[in-house]
């Protein structure tokens, strides 16, 4: 099948479902027929880190079985065959792959991706609006209402939420004890952060104490992610920045950007709690260093990292029990706004405009949008549930970490679904790199990045 040539596999799997007793006979790239029945092949493209995130695609395989049973009961001659292509390709390459496949008229029927890609893909007519189709599937009425915001662009909905997560603060309990903190004080830290009584600057001061007392080496007081990503937006929002106005125009707030750059420059070069070489660090080194909870005091990461550490990095340390004993978690402490913050980056299933059976594609997605299916994924990967019914669903409630971080959604924010978000994000991150490495002072970085933003976006950006 030519279409699959656009999807080189890292963990190559091509999983199919075929009705028992049917013999496949190819008629074209989407259809086979057998004894008068029509077998519809739906190609599904998912990004997932094995084994914890495999349910992203596997749930659609199970959902196709449900759809096939319903079709058979209705004496519908169609059946669904899923070809799943799932790997952990880098986000940039993953996005480009779908765009190139679409250009070549070889796009998958269903694509799972970050909601921030909706603006680019909808405006380029690569994905279908599904607003008027959603009411046809009762499963979608169970989706947590606030998550629909992440699927919207130009007054339409373009995808179905698949998972949610939270990006939060983690901290080392053993290192805080070495600083003289009592167990009671350590356990009360999330409450202090939630109330705004322990701020981002307070966190940096405690990290400075750990460095000055040589409990951690310089640069290991506080870590953030080692590559560009959604997380850095909440730095800007936490310091008073607005990202998009009511008319859908992106905003670049100079004062908020400067505050972020000043904070990061100080952390790396004045109080030395942040390594100037952190950006670009190999992901394996990053995860190995922080997951043992004895080398870095504070770090910002995602809820899904919890499952990754337990599964892939702590097999010799007692796995999740080790994490609960040694690692605490809380919202991102308040910046200059005085309020703690988190960010949620939902992944969404979208349907290509090239799909010849979008009705069946959406039907399969609907059957995967159940509390049973989504809880399998949530528990395995430490992602948050997307359905109202999961809140009291025993298998979900029994997952201690998921239950304990659910409240963090009260502080959450989203990326903007703007066609220009990539330009804004890339420019902002270049400034972060420049100040952390010491190549530029904060004010210099602001001027350089502002110039790049103006050049790239022109009248598509509001600069304040």
Backbone torsions as a table, in degrees:
resi	resn	phi	psi	omega
1	UNK	NA	122.2	-174.4
2	UNK	-60.3	-36.9	-174.7
3	UNK	-55.6	-39.4	-175.7
4	UNK	-70.5	-12.4	179.5
5	UNK	-66.8	-18.5	-179.9
6	UNK	-86.1	4.6	-176.9
7	UNK	-128.6	76.0	173.8
8	UNK	-63.1	139.0	-172.3
9	UNK	-103.6	141.3	170.9
10	UNK	-87.9	-51.4	174.2
11	UNK	-110.7	74.2	-164.8
12	UNK	-58.7	116.1	173.1
13	UNK	-136.7	138.6	171.0
14	UNK	-133.2	101.5	-171.3
15	UNK	-105.5	135.0	-177.5
16	UNK	-129.8	155.5	171.5
17	UNK	-121.6	127.3	178.7
18	UNK	-131.2	135.1	178.2
19	UNK	-58.2	138.1	178.9
20	UNK	-60.7	134.4	177.4
21	UNK	92.9	-9.4	-179.9
22	UNK	-90.6	138.7	174.5
23	UNK	-104.9	123.7	-175.7
24	UNK	-73.5	134.3	174.3
25	UNK	-136.8	117.2	-173.9
26	UNK	-74.7	133.5	173.3
27	UNK	-118.1	-36.8	169.9
28	UNK	-157.5	-172.1	-170.4
29	UNK	-70.4	-16.3	-179.2
30	UNK	-113.5	-13.8	-171.1
31	UNK	-133.6	142.2	165.9
32	UNK	-129.6	156.3	177.2
33	UNK	-128.6	148.0	-179.4
34	UNK	-146.8	114.8	177.2
35	UNK	49.1	44.2	177.0
36	UNK	86.9	-9.9	177.4
37	UNK	-88.6	150.9	179.6
38	UNK	-110.8	117.1	179.4
39	UNK	-98.8	118.1	-177.0
40	UNK	-97.3	121.2	175.5
41	UNK	-91.0	120.8	173.9
42	UNK	-108.8	120.3	177.2
43	UNK	-89.0	128.6	-176.9
44	UNK	-118.0	129.7	178.2
45	UNK	-115.2	122.3	-179.0
46	UNK	-131.1	143.3	168.6
47	UNK	-100.8	126.2	-177.5
48	UNK	-157.5	141.4	176.2
49	UNK	-94.2	115.7	-178.8
50	UNK	-76.8	152.9	-5.2
51	UNK	-90.2	-7.1	-168.8
52	UNK	-68.0	-27.7	-174.4
53	UNK	-108.8	12.6	-175.8
54	UNK	-61.7	-22.5	-178.6
55	UNK	-65.6	-17.5	178.9
56	UNK	-55.2	-43.7	177.5
57	UNK	-93.6	-36.9	-176.3
58	UNK	-63.9	-30.8	176.8
59	UNK	-63.4	-31.5	177.9
60	UNK	-71.5	-33.2	176.0
61	UNK	-62.3	-47.7	178.2
62	UNK	-64.3	-37.3	-179.8
63	UNK	-64.3	-35.2	178.8
64	UNK	-62.9	-33.8	176.8
65	UNK	-63.2	-40.0	178.4
66	UNK	-65.3	-44.1	178.3
67	UNK	-60.4	-43.6	-179.6
68	UNK	-62.6	-39.0	177.9
69	UNK	-64.1	-39.4	178.8
70	UNK	-67.8	-40.8	178.7
71	UNK	-62.8	-42.2	-179.9
72	UNK	-64.8	-41.6	179.8
73	UNK	-64.1	-31.0	179.8
74	UNK	-88.2	4.5	-178.0
75	UNK	59.1	31.2	173.2
76	UNK	-81.7	129.9	-174.2
77	UNK	-77.4	-3.0	-179.8
78	UNK	-88.3	154.3	168.5
79	UNK	-143.9	161.0	-172.8
80	UNK	-111.1	134.7	175.7
81	UNK	-121.0	122.4	-178.3
82	UNK	-98.4	126.7	168.6
83	UNK	-108.7	108.8	-174.7
84	UNK	-99.2	128.4	174.6
85	UNK	-120.4	112.9	-170.0
86	UNK	-139.5	124.3	176.1
87	UNK	-154.9	-176.9	-175.8
88	UNK	-113.0	45.8	179.5
89	UNK	-61.6	149.5	175.6
90	UNK	-54.4	143.2	-174.9
91	UNK	-57.6	-42.3	-179.1
92	UNK	-62.4	-45.5	179.5
93	UNK	-67.8	-35.1	179.6
94	UNK	-63.7	-46.5	179.6
95	UNK	-63.6	-45.3	180.0
96	UNK	-62.6	-37.8	-179.9
97	UNK	-58.2	-46.3	180.0
98	UNK	-65.0	-38.3	-179.4
99	UNK	-68.0	-40.8	177.7
100	UNK	-67.7	-40.6	177.6
101	UNK	-62.7	-38.5	177.9
102	UNK	-65.6	-41.9	178.0
103	UNK	-59.3	-32.9	-178.7
104	UNK	-91.5	9.1	-178.9
105	UNK	60.9	35.1	-178.8
106	UNK	-128.7	30.2	-177.5
107	UNK	-70.6	150.9	173.0
108	UNK	-66.8	158.0	176.8
109	UNK	-69.5	-42.9	-179.4
110	UNK	-120.9	133.8	176.2
111	UNK	-126.5	129.4	174.4
112	UNK	-99.5	124.6	-179.4
113	UNK	-156.8	177.1	178.1
114	UNK	-67.5	144.9	-176.3
115	UNK	-63.2	-23.7	-177.9
116	UNK	-68.6	-12.3	177.1
117	UNK	-81.3	-10.0	-178.0
118	UNK	-59.0	-44.1	-178.5
119	UNK	-57.3	-47.7	179.4
120	UNK	-64.2	-47.6	-171.9
121	UNK	-76.6	-35.9	178.0
122	UNK	-67.9	-43.2	-179.0
123	UNK	-67.2	-24.9	178.4
124	UNK	-92.7	4.8	178.7
125	UNK	62.0	38.0	177.7
126	UNK	-95.0	-22.0	-179.2
127	UNK	-128.8	160.2	-174.8
128	UNK	-96.2	140.3	168.4
129	UNK	-72.8	141.0	-175.3
130	UNK	-128.3	14.9	-176.0
131	UNK	-51.0	-50.0	-175.0
132	UNK	-78.2	-8.3	179.1
133	UNK	-94.1	-21.6	-176.1
134	UNK	-58.2	-42.7	-179.7
135	UNK	-63.6	-14.9	179.7
136	UNK	-74.3	-9.7	-175.6
137	UNK	-124.5	106.3	-175.7
138	UNK	-60.6	-23.2	-179.9
139	UNK	-57.6	-34.5	-174.6
140	UNK	-72.4	-15.2	178.2
141	UNK	-71.2	-12.9	-179.9
142	UNK	-87.9	-9.4	-179.1
143	UNK	-65.3	136.4	177.1
144	UNK	-57.1	122.1	-170.5
145	UNK	-53.0	-39.6	-176.4
146	UNK	-63.8	-23.6	-178.2
147	UNK	-71.8	-22.6	178.6
148	UNK	-62.5	-27.4	179.0
149	UNK	-55.3	-35.9	-177.6
150	UNK	-70.8	-14.8	-177.6
151	UNK	-98.5	-0.3	-169.5
152	UNK	-98.1	140.8	173.4
153	UNK	-156.3	134.0	176.6
154	UNK	54.5	42.4	175.8
155	UNK	65.6	20.4	176.5
156	UNK	-129.8	158.7	170.9
157	UNK	-102.1	136.3	-171.4
158	UNK	-121.5	2.2	-178.4
159	UNK	-162.9	172.1	178.0
160	UNK	-117.0	124.6	178.7
161	UNK	-55.6	135.8	177.0
162	UNK	-107.6	-41.7	173.8
163	UNK	-151.5	168.2	174.2
164	UNK	-136.0	166.1	177.8
165	UNK	-154.7	-177.2	176.7
166	UNK	-139.1	140.4	177.0
167	UNK	-104.5	122.5	-163.6
168	UNK	-140.5	178.6	175.3
169	UNK	-94.4	133.3	168.4
170	UNK	-114.1	154.9	178.2
171	UNK	-148.4	153.2	-178.4
172	UNK	-88.4	116.2	176.9
173	UNK	-66.8	-42.3	179.4
174	UNK	-60.5	-38.1	-179.5
175	UNK	-70.5	-38.3	176.3
176	UNK	-63.0	-36.7	177.2
177	UNK	-63.4	-39.2	178.2
178	UNK	-64.7	-24.8	175.9
179	UNK	-81.8	-1.7	178.2
180	UNK	96.8	7.8	178.6
181	UNK	-73.7	136.9	174.3
182	UNK	-77.5	161.9	177.2
183	UNK	-60.4	-36.6	179.3
184	UNK	-64.2	-42.4	179.6
185	UNK	-65.9	-39.0	179.1
186	UNK	-64.5	-45.9	-177.9
187	UNK	-69.0	-22.3	-179.4
188	UNK	-87.7	-6.8	-176.2
189	UNK	-58.5	-45.4	178.6
190	UNK	-57.7	-36.8	178.5
191	UNK	-65.9	-42.3	177.3
192	UNK	-60.5	-43.2	-179.6
193	UNK	-65.7	-43.5	-179.5
194	UNK	-59.3	-36.5	-179.8
195	UNK	-82.8	-5.0	-177.9
196	UNK	80.3	13.9	-178.0
197	UNK	-86.4	-18.3	175.7
198	UNK	-123.5	109.6	-170.3
199	UNK	-100.3	177.8	176.4
200	UNK	-58.0	-43.8	179.4
201	UNK	-66.5	-36.2	174.9
202	UNK	-61.2	-42.2	178.3
203	UNK	-58.6	-44.4	-179.2
204	UNK	-66.2	-34.5	178.5
205	UNK	-68.0	-39.3	176.1
206	UNK	-66.0	-40.2	176.7
207	UNK	-61.5	-39.1	178.0
208	UNK	-62.0	-40.9	177.4
209	UNK	-59.9	-42.4	-179.7
210	UNK	-63.5	-37.2	177.7
211	UNK	-70.6	-47.8	-176.9
212	UNK	-63.7	-32.4	178.5
213	UNK	-87.3	5.0	177.6
214	UNK	59.8	29.9	174.1
215	UNK	-78.4	-34.2	170.2
216	UNK	-126.9	156.8	179.7
217	UNK	-75.8	156.6	176.4
218	UNK	-53.3	135.5	-178.4
219	UNK	96.0	-10.1	-177.1
220	UNK	-110.9	20.3	176.2
221	UNK	-78.2	-34.4	-179.2
222	UNK	-153.5	131.6	176.1
223	UNK	-122.3	147.3	166.8
224	UNK	-116.9	-173.9	-179.7
225	UNK	-62.8	158.5	-174.2
226	UNK	-97.6	0.1	178.9
227	UNK	-136.7	165.6	176.0
228	UNK	-61.7	151.3	179.4
229	UNK	176.8	179.2	-176.0
230	UNK	-58.4	-29.3	-172.9
231	UNK	-53.1	-38.3	-171.9
232	UNK	-67.1	-15.8	176.5
233	UNK	-63.4	-37.7	-177.0
234	UNK	-70.7	-17.9	171.7
235	UNK	-61.7	-46.5	-179.2
236	UNK	-66.5	-46.7	-179.5
237	UNK	-65.0	-37.9	-178.7
238	UNK	-66.7	-17.3	179.9
239	UNK	-111.3	28.2	169.6
240	UNK	91.7	5.6	-178.4
241	UNK	-77.8	143.1	170.5
242	UNK	-102.5	137.4	-174.5
243	UNK	-100.8	-31.7	-178.3
244	UNK	-150.5	138.0	-178.2
245	UNK	-91.6	-177.3	-175.3
246	UNK	-66.4	-19.9	179.5
247	UNK	-92.2	5.0	178.7
248	UNK	81.6	16.5	179.2
249	UNK	-95.7	132.1	178.4
250	UNK	-66.7	150.2	-178.3
251	UNK	-121.7	137.9	174.7
252	UNK	-119.6	103.0	-177.4
253	UNK	-91.4	109.2	-173.8
254	UNK	-60.5	-42.0	-177.6
255	UNK	-66.5	-40.1	178.7
256	UNK	-65.8	-42.5	178.7
257	UNK	-63.0	-43.5	-179.8
258	UNK	-62.3	-41.2	178.3
259	UNK	-59.5	-41.9	179.4
260	UNK	-64.5	-46.9	-178.6
261	UNK	-64.0	-38.2	178.2
262	UNK	-65.4	-41.8	179.3
263	UNK	-61.7	-46.0	-176.9
264	UNK	-70.4	-37.9	178.2
265	UNK	-63.6	-44.5	179.0
266	UNK	-62.7	-43.4	-178.6
267	UNK	-61.7	-37.0	-176.3
268	UNK	-85.8	-34.8	-167.9
269	UNK	-120.6	-13.7	-179.5
270	UNK	-108.5	-53.1	178.6
271	UNK	-99.2	-7.0	170.0
272	UNK	57.4	40.0	176.5
273	UNK	-95.7	-15.3	-177.7
274	UNK	-117.7	128.5	-178.9
275	UNK	-68.8	129.2	176.5
276	UNK	-69.8	-8.4	179.9
277	UNK	-108.5	13.6	-176.1
278	UNK	-66.6	-42.9	-179.2
279	UNK	-66.3	127.5	-177.4
280	UNK	99.1	-6.3	178.4
281	UNK	-61.6	141.6	176.5
282	UNK	-59.9	138.2	-176.5
283	UNK	-60.7	-36.8	180.0
284	UNK	-65.3	-42.0	177.5
285	UNK	-64.3	-41.5	-179.9
286	UNK	-60.4	-50.6	-177.9
287	UNK	-67.2	-39.8	179.6
288	UNK	-62.9	-40.5	-176.9
289	UNK	-67.5	-45.1	-174.0
290	UNK	-84.4	-29.7	-171.2
291	UNK	-67.8	-23.9	179.7
292	UNK	-79.9	-9.7	172.0
293	UNK	61.4	24.3	179.4
294	UNK	-127.8	7.4	-177.4
295	UNK	-125.9	-27.5	179.2
296	UNK	-123.2	136.4	-176.2
297	UNK	-80.2	-57.8	-179.7
298	UNK	-118.8	144.3	172.4
299	UNK	-151.4	147.0	175.4
300	UNK	-97.9	130.6	179.9
301	UNK	-157.1	-169.7	-177.1
302	UNK	-107.4	161.1	177.2
303	UNK	-61.9	-34.1	-179.6
304	UNK	-65.7	-24.5	178.4
305	UNK	-62.0	-31.2	179.8
306	UNK	-56.1	-49.1	179.1
307	UNK	-67.0	-37.3	179.1
308	UNK	-63.5	-45.1	178.6
309	UNK	-61.9	-46.2	-178.1
310	UNK	-63.1	-37.4	-174.8
311	UNK	-83.8	-40.2	-168.4
312	UNK	-111.7	-12.5	-173.4
313	UNK	-126.6	-14.9	-172.4
314	UNK	-123.4	28.6	-178.9
315	UNK	-60.0	-28.8	-177.6
316	UNK	-96.3	5.9	-174.8
317	UNK	-118.9	8.1	-178.6
318	UNK	96.8	7.1	172.8
319	UNK	55.7	-130.7	-171.4
320	UNK	-65.6	-32.2	178.4
321	UNK	-59.9	-36.2	177.0
322	UNK	-62.3	-42.8	-179.1
323	UNK	-63.2	-47.3	-179.2
324	UNK	-62.0	-33.0	-179.7
325	UNK	-73.6	-34.1	-168.7
326	UNK	-115.3	-13.1	-174.7
327	UNK	-124.2	129.4	173.2
328	UNK	-105.3	166.8	-178.9
329	UNK	-149.0	153.2	-174.7
330	UNK	-164.4	173.4	173.0
331	UNK	-63.9	164.7	170.7
332	UNK	-64.6	127.0	-177.5
333	UNK	-60.7	155.9	-176.8
334	UNK	-62.2	139.0	169.2
335	UNK	-92.0	-142.1	-176.0
336	UNK	-71.5	-13.7	177.8
337	UNK	-75.0	-18.5	-179.0
338	UNK	84.0	3.0	-177.9
339	UNK	-122.5	136.7	174.7
340	UNK	-64.5	163.7	-173.2
341	UNK	-149.4	153.3	167.1
342	UNK	-140.4	175.1	176.6
343	UNK	-137.8	135.7	177.1
344	UNK	-111.2	134.7	-178.1
345	UNK	-123.8	78.8	-178.3
346	UNK	-63.6	139.9	166.2
347	UNK	-91.4	147.1	-176.3
348	UNK	-133.2	145.4	170.2
349	UNK	-82.0	130.2	176.8
350	UNK	-125.6	155.8	-177.9
351	UNK	-113.4	128.4	-178.5
352	UNK	-68.6	145.7	173.6
353	UNK	-65.3	-16.7	-179.4
354	UNK	-86.7	-7.6	179.3
355	UNK	-65.9	130.7	178.6
356	UNK	-87.3	-5.3	178.7
357	UNK	-136.5	60.1	-178.8
358	UNK	-63.0	-26.7	179.0
359	UNK	-65.1	-42.8	178.3
360	UNK	-71.6	-35.8	178.0
361	UNK	-60.1	-46.0	179.8
362	UNK	-68.5	-33.8	178.8
363	UNK	-65.1	-41.2	176.6
364	UNK	-63.5	-43.7	178.6
365	UNK	-60.2	-40.4	179.7
366	UNK	-60.8	-43.0	-177.8
367	UNK	-72.1	-15.1	174.1
368	UNK	-90.4	-8.8	-177.9
369	UNK	-96.7	65.2	178.8
370	UNK	-126.8	160.4	-177.6
371	UNK	-65.1	-32.2	179.2
372	UNK	-67.3	-50.4	-177.5
373	UNK	-65.3	-46.3	-176.4
374	UNK	-70.2	-31.4	177.5
375	UNK	-68.8	-35.6	174.0
376	UNK	-54.1	-46.7	-179.8
377	UNK	-69.0	-45.2	-176.0
378	UNK	-61.0	-46.6	-178.1
379	UNK	-67.5	-40.3	-178.6
380	UNK	-67.3	-36.5	-169.4
381	UNK	-112.0	-2.3	-176.6
382	UNK	61.1	37.0	168.4
383	UNK	-96.9	155.7	-179.1
384	UNK	-81.8	150.8	177.6
385	UNK	-66.4	153.5	-179.7
386	UNK	-108.3	-1.8	-172.2
387	UNK	-115.6	142.6	178.4
388	UNK	-60.1	-36.3	-175.5
389	UNK	-71.4	-13.0	-179.8
390	UNK	-75.3	-21.7	-175.8
391	UNK	-55.4	-37.8	-178.7
392	UNK	-114.5	17.5	-179.7
393	UNK	-82.7	117.2	-171.3
394	UNK	-48.7	-47.3	-179.5
395	UNK	-61.2	-29.6	177.7
396	UNK	-78.1	-44.0	-179.1
397	UNK	-61.8	-34.6	-178.7
398	UNK	-70.1	-16.5	177.8
399	UNK	-78.9	98.4	-169.4
400	UNK	-57.2	-47.6	-176.1
401	UNK	-61.7	-45.8	-179.8
402	UNK	-60.2	-42.1	-179.7
403	UNK	-64.8	-37.8	-175.1
404	UNK	-78.9	-20.1	179.0
405	UNK	-100.6	-4.9	-176.8
406	UNK	-56.3	-36.6	-176.9
407	UNK	-64.4	-19.2	-177.8
408	UNK	-66.4	-18.3	175.8
409	UNK	-64.7	-16.0	176.8
410	UNK	-66.1	-16.9	-177.2
411	UNK	-112.9	14.4	-166.0
412	UNK	-83.2	159.6	175.1
413	UNK	-136.5	169.3	-179.6
414	UNK	-127.0	157.5	166.8
415	UNK	-68.9	154.3	176.2
416	UNK	-80.2	139.8	173.6
417	UNK	-85.8	72.1	-177.7
418	UNK	-117.9	142.1	177.3
419	UNK	-65.6	-15.2	-176.6
420	UNK	-107.0	6.2	-178.1
421	UNK	-58.9	-40.5	-178.2
422	UNK	-58.7	-42.0	179.2
423	UNK	-65.2	-43.1	178.8
424	UNK	-62.3	-49.7	-176.1
425	UNK	-63.0	-44.4	-178.5
426	UNK	-63.6	-41.4	179.8
427	UNK	-66.1	-46.0	179.4
428	UNK	-58.4	-41.4	-179.0
429	UNK	-69.5	-34.9	176.6
430	UNK	-59.4	-38.3	176.1
431	UNK	-65.6	-38.9	176.6
432	UNK	-60.8	-47.0	177.6
433	UNK	-57.7	-43.7	-175.0
434	UNK	-65.1	-41.7	-177.9
435	UNK	-78.1	-34.4	179.4
436	UNK	-69.5	-37.0	178.6
437	UNK	-75.4	-18.6	-176.8
438	UNK	89.1	4.6	179.5
439	UNK	-66.1	-32.3	179.6
440	UNK	-135.8	148.7	169.6
441	UNK	-78.5	160.5	-176.0
442	UNK	-53.2	-47.1	-179.1
443	UNK	-64.6	-36.8	177.6
444	UNK	-65.4	-44.2	179.9
445	UNK	-61.5	-41.3	178.9
446	UNK	-58.7	-46.2	-177.7
447	UNK	-65.5	-41.5	179.9
448	UNK	-64.1	-46.5	-177.0
449	UNK	-69.4	-37.8	176.9
450	UNK	-60.8	-41.1	177.1
451	UNK	-62.7	-40.7	179.1
452	UNK	-65.7	-42.6	179.0
453	UNK	-60.1	-45.6	179.4
454	UNK	-61.9	-42.2	-178.6
455	UNK	-67.1	-40.5	-176.2
456	UNK	-76.2	-38.5	-169.2
457	UNK	-112.1	-17.2	176.0
458	UNK	53.9	-123.9	-178.2
459	UNK	-83.3	9.1	176.8
460	UNK	-92.6	11.4	179.2
461	UNK	-138.7	141.4	173.6
462	UNK	-102.9	121.5	179.5
463	UNK	-107.2	125.4	-178.1
464	UNK	-114.8	NA	NA
